[in-house]
């Protein structure tokens, strides 16, 4: 694992806040994704009436989850730049 050079407390705070934000938002999008999946059986008629919308919505929440987690677990040194 590459060592991260942090110049001062302010930079550390910025990186920590960005990291925690990505973790929280990944969880948020995953919970929405799962809740919508779980609601499908009960509200299948609603899903069927707007299938394209719900398909895109589910995919967007899934993609947002994976995107956030990808940023959290990316160990490439250049990945830190995306949080600044």
N, C-alpha and C positions, 0 to 999 in steps of 0.2 A: 504494500500500500504506500502510495506517495505521501510524503510529508507536506503538510499545508503550512505555508509561511503567512502569518497574520501580522500586520504591521503595528496595530494598536487595538485598544479596547473598542473603539468605534467600529472598526472593520469587523472585529469578532462579533459585536452586537448585530451588525447588519447581516452577516452570514448566518448567525444563529436564528434571527427572526425570519429570514427567508427560508431556511431549512424547516423550521417549525411550521411556517405557513404552508409549505408544500405537503408536509405530513398531514396537517389538519384538513387541507382541501382534498387530498387524495382520499382520506377517510370519508369526508362529506360526499364526494361524488360516488364513491363505492356504495355508501348507504343508500343514496338515491337510486342508483342502478339496481341494487338488490330489492329495494322496496317496490320499484316499478315491476321488476320481474315477479315478485311475490303477488302483486296485485293482478297480474294477468289472468289467472284462473277465475277470480271473482268478477273482474270487469272486462272479460274477453270481448263483449259487444262494443264497448267503448274503444278498445284497442283496434278492433276490426274496422270501425268506422273511420279511423284516421291512422291506418296502418303505416303509411310513409312517415308521418309525424312521429309516432311512437318508436318506430324502428330507428330513425335518426336520433331521437332523444336518448334512447338506450345506448346507441353506439357512441354518442357524444360523451355521456357520463363514463362509459367504459374507457374511452380514449383519454379523457381528462384524468382518470385514476391512474392509468398506465403512464401517461406523460409525467405526472407529478412524482410517481414512484421512481420512474427512470431518472429524474433529476436528483432524487434523494440518494439513490444507490450508485450513481455514476461516479466512478473513482478516477476518471481522467482529470488531471490537474486543471485543464482548461475549462472544465465544467463549472468551476466556481465563478467564472466571469458572468454566467447567466443570472446570477443572483445579485449582482452589484448594480 
